[in-house]
Amino acid sequence: MKNRSLTAAYSAVQGTFWMGYCIWSSFAAHYLQQLGYTNAELGWILAVGNLLGAVFGPYLSSLVDRRARLSPNRLIPLMLTLQLACVILLLFVRSRSLFATVVYVLYIAFSLTVNSLNLKLYVDFSYRGLTVEYGFARGMGSLCYVLVTMLVGTLIDRCDLIILPILGIVLCGLQAAAHFTVCRMIREHPIVRGESAAQTGSTIPVFLKKYRRFCLVLFGTMLLFACHNVTNNFLINITKNVGGSAGTMGYFHALIAASEIPVMLLFARFARRRKITFWLAVSFIAFTLKAAAVAAAPNIPVLAAALLLQAPSFALYTAAIVPYAQQAVPYEDSAKAQSLAFTMTTVGSVFASIFGGKLLDSVSVTQTLWIAVSVSVLGMFTALAGLAGNRRPHGAASKED
């Protein structure tokens, strides 16, 4: 069953999440620097926040897989409430402090956890006989991200820093409204298969042993995203290195997100021509090419051109990884598979935040970027090796080892 209203509702979930991501992640470096944090300090804040999110997401997903009473439509409102509490507290922050550090760390952690549960919602649709075009929905998320990025890029050089927490509060409300609509639709449709999945899923240690090739792909992904997030988390530094400003960075973020949209919106149409593993392999190679192009960029126009490689790298990966995880891992472990796939990108951000911040305080921006490129090369070969050994049909993953 294919239902456009379901895709539209899930697009709203994706759109509101990525608008929020723009506030708490993409402009985090600028926000924290304005409060008085150094590159190394803001790196640690981003790292710890991402790390906590990387723990919360898989842990809650593991509970969802193993306990029938727990579901995303029960846990998401709780996470959004905690997220809202944090962003309200940020309204009263005016300078660097322990209080500001703790609140921002928790803000990141609770925000990230929501997306792990968002991915489980997509899987729940599939196992209720409902078709949702994930690539289209995710593309709408990028479109919403572009719109908010352009808005923030315009306002940030003109308004007080409090504009970011204010927008964060508004977006918490929009996320809650979108989730209410989607969760109501899920309750209206019973599961077609895997009725007992919530009680038979593996624990995370068992999962890691059971799906070793899938986990090798995820490990390579983590390394690729460690490099990728050096660019994302410290784009303000890279932008200033080629002569730009915070406003320029805002437009760069908009350009990056805009380049993703065509790939995500059209993925379901062109993806049928090749296996899903082919598209993932293309994205892994493109990540490294993009990293090298960004490191070599001498000025704003060339950097803008390099950032357009976001389309065959991040956009293609994002559209392909969700259906790949759904094929590689059966329903009883689906929440963990989707959560871990997203979490690996988060763990990559942790390493980028810690080591990227330290490197930027020790060596030049260009040297930092070339070090990141070497990590990306290692990640590319690791992920490709995992794909090469994981070409079994749907459902076979559970028997691969």
N, C-alpha and C positions, 0 to 999 in steps of 0.2 A: 504494500500500500504506500502510495506516494502522496504526501499532503503538503501543499505549498504553505498552508497556515502554520504547520509545524516548523518548516524551514524558516519562515519569517519570525516565529517566536524564538527559535534557537539563535537566529541571527541577532535578535535583540539582546540575548544573554551574552553572546560574543562581543557585540558592539559596546555594551556598557562596561564589560570587564576591561576591554582594551582601551577604552577612554580613561578608566581609572588607572590603568597601567601607565598611561602617559603622564599622569600626575605624580604617582609615587615612585616611579622608576626612571622614566626618561628625563625628567627634570629634577631628579634627586640630587645630582651633583651640583647643579646651579643653586638649588634651595639650601643645601647643607653648606656650601661654600659661602653663601651670603650670611649664614648664621655664624660663620667663623671657623668652620672645620677645615683641616688640611686635606690634601688628596689622600694621604694614608689613613686618616681618621674616617673620612667618608667611605673609603674603601672597606674598612672594617665594619662600618655600620651596614653597608649594602651586603657584605659577606655574611654577617651574623643573621641579618633579616632573611636573606635568601636561604641560608642553612636551616633556620628554624622552619621556614616554609617547606623546604625539602624533606624535613622530618614529619611535620604535621600532615602534609598531603598524603604520602604513602601510608602513614599510620592510620589515618581516618579511612582511606580507601581499603586497607586490609580489614578493618572492622566492618565496612560495608559488605565486602565479599563474604565474610564469615558469620555475620549476624543479621537475621531476617528483619529485625526491628529497626535497624539503622539504614537510612537511605539518604541520598543527597538532598532531597526536599526537606529533611529534618535538620541536617547539619549546615546547609548553606545559610539559612537565616541566622544561626548562631554565629557563624564566621563573619557575616556582614554586620551584625550588631557589634562585635568586637572591633571590627575595622572602623566602624563609625565612631566608636568611643575614642579610638586613638586619634583619628583626624580632628575630632572636636577639641581634644587636648592640645593639638598643634596650633590651634587658634591663639593660645596664650603663650606660645614660645616666641621669644624675640632674639635669643642669642644661644650660642653653644653652651650646653650644660649636660649633666648626667641624665636629668629628666628628659630632655629633648632626645638624647641618644636612645634611651630605653623605649620611649614612645614611638620613635621612627622605626626602630628595629621591629617592634611588634606590629606596626602598621604594615610593613612589608610582608611579614610572616603570615598574618591573617589574610591579606589580599591575595597572596600567591596560592594559599590553600583553596580558595574559592575556585580557581581554575582547574585544579585536580578533580574537584567534584563536578565541574561543568562538563569535563570529558566523560565522566561516568554517565551523565545525563544523556549524552549522545549514544552511548552503548545501550542504555536502557530503551531508547527509542527503537533501535535496530532489533532488539530481542522482544519487541512487542509488535513486530511485523510492520513497523512504520519506517518510511524512508525519509531521512533528513540529509540534504546535501551539505556535508561538513565543510567542504572547500568553499562553497558559496557563503555559508554562514561565517566562516572565518575571514573570508574576503570582506564581508560587510563590517566585521570587526576592525579590519585595517582601514576601511573607509571612515568609520567613526573616529578611529585614532588620528587619521589625517586632519579631520575637521577640528578636533580638540587641540591638536598640535599647532595648527595654524592660529587658532584663537589664543592659545597660551603664548605662542611666539610673538603675537602682536601685543598682548597685554603685559608680558613679563618685564619689558624694558620701560613701561609707563606706569605700572601700578605697584602698590606696596606688596611685599612678599606674601602677605596674608591671603592674596588671591588664590594661591595654590591650595591651602586647606579648605577654603570656601568651596572651590570647585570639587574638591575631594568629597565633601559632605553631600553636595548635589548628586554626585555620581554614585554614592552609596545608595541613595534613595532610588535612583534609576535602576540599579542592579537588582534591588529588592523587588521592584515592580516587574521586571523581566522574568525573574525566577518564579514569582508567584504564578505567572501565566503558564510557563513551561511545566512546572510541577503539577499544576491542575490538569494539564493535558495528559501527563504520564499516569496519573491516578485513574484516568478514565479508560485506560487500556491495560488489560492483564498481560503477563508475560506469555509469549507463545512457546518458548523453549527455555530450558535451563531453570525450571521452576524452583529447584532446590539449591541453585547456585550460591545464594547468599549464605548457605550453611555449610558448603563443601569446599570453599576456596582455601588455597594454601596460605600458610604463614609466609612472611617475606623471606626468611632464610631458606625455606623449602622452595619457594618460587625461584630464587637465584640459582639453585642447583638444578631445578627442573627445566629451565629455559636458558641454558648457558649461551647458546648462539645469539638469542635475542638480547641477552645481557651484554654480549660483546659489542653488538651494534650500539647499545646504549652507552657503553664505556667510551667508544669512539666519538659518539655524539657529545658526550661531556667534554672531551678535549677540544672538539671543534667549537663548542659554545664558549669554552674558556677564552679562546681567541676572539670569537664573535662579540662577546660581551666586553672585551677591552675597548672595542670601538663604541659599543652602545653606552656603557657606563661612563666613559670618559670622552664622549664626543665633544664636550665643551672644550677640553684640552686640545683635541685634534683640530677642532675648528679654529681656535685661537692660534694654533701653530701655523696655519696657512693664511692667517690674516682676518679671520671672521670674529663674530661676537656671539652673545647669547641669543640674540634675535636670529642671526644666521643659523645657529644650531637648531632653533625651532623650525626653520624652513627645511633644514636637512632632514629632520625627523619626519616632516610632512612628505618630503620627496621619497624617503625610504619606504614609508608606509604606502604611498601612492603606487610605487613600483610593484608592490606585492599584490595589489588588488586584481589585475587581470589574470595572473596565474591562479590565484585562489578561486576566483569566480568561474573560470573555465576549466579547472582541473578535472572535474567529473567527466567532461566531454572528451578531452584529449588523452586522459589517463588510460582509457580502455585500449589504446593502441599498443601498449607495452605493459609488462608486469609491474607491479607496484615497486618491486625491488630495483628495477631499472631507474625509476624516477628518483628514488632515494639515493642511488649511486651518483646520479647527475648532480643532485643537490650537495652531496658531500664534497665532490670535486670543486663545485662552484664556490663553496665556503672558503676554500683555500685560495682560489683565484681572487676572490674579493678581498681577502685579508692582505694579499700581496699588493693589490692595486691601491688599497687605502694607504698602506705603508709607503708606497712610492709616490703618492700624490704630492706635487709641489705647491699647489695653489687651490683656491676655492672651486673653479670650474672643473679641474681634473678630479678633485675629491668628490664633487657631486656626481661625476660620471662613474667613478669607482663604486659609489654607494648604490648605483642602479643595479649592481650585481646582486642586490638583495633579492631580486625577482627569482633568478634560477637557484639561489642558495636557500635562504631562510623561507621564502614563500613556498617554494616547491617542497621543501622538507616539511613544513607545517601542514600542508595539504595532504602529504603522503603518509606521514608517520602515524596518524590516527587509524586509517584503514589498515595499514601494515600491522600495527599492534593488534587490531581486531582479528586479522587473519592468523597471526603467529601464535596467539594465546587464546584458549577457549574462554567461554563466558564466565565460568566460575572464578577465574582469576583476572577478569577483564578490568576491574577497577584498579587493581595494582599495576597491570600492564600499562594502562593509559596514564596513571599517576606517575609511575617511574619514568615513562617516556618524557613527560613534562618536567619531572624532577631533575633529570640529567641536564636539561638546559639550565635549570636553576643552580645546580651544583657547579656547572661551568661558570656561571655568573659569580659564584662565591670565590672561586679561584681567581677569576678576572679582577674582582674587587680587591682581594687581599694583595695579590702579587702585582696587579696593574698599578694600584695606588703606590706601593712601595717603589716600583720601578720608575714611575713618573716623578717621584721625589728624589730619585737617585741619578737617573740618566735622562736623555732627551726623549721627547715624544716619539720621534722617528725610530730610535733604538728600541724603545718599548714595543712598538708595533712590529718590528722585524723579529723580535724574540717571540711575540705572539704567533707570527706566521709559522715558525718552526714547530710550535705546539699544534697548530692546525694541520700541518702535514702529517704528523704522527697520528692525530685523530682521524684524518681521512683514510689512511691505510688500515687502521684498526677497524673502523666501521665497515669499510669495503670487505674486509676479511670476514666479518660477521655475516654480512649479506651473502657472500659467496657460499657459506656453509649452511645457509638457512633458506632453502628454496623449496620447502615442502608445501603441500597444499593446505588449505584451511583445515584446522582441527588437528593436523599432524604434529604440531609443535609440542603437544603434551606427551608425545611418545618419542621425541627426538633423542633423548638421552636415557 
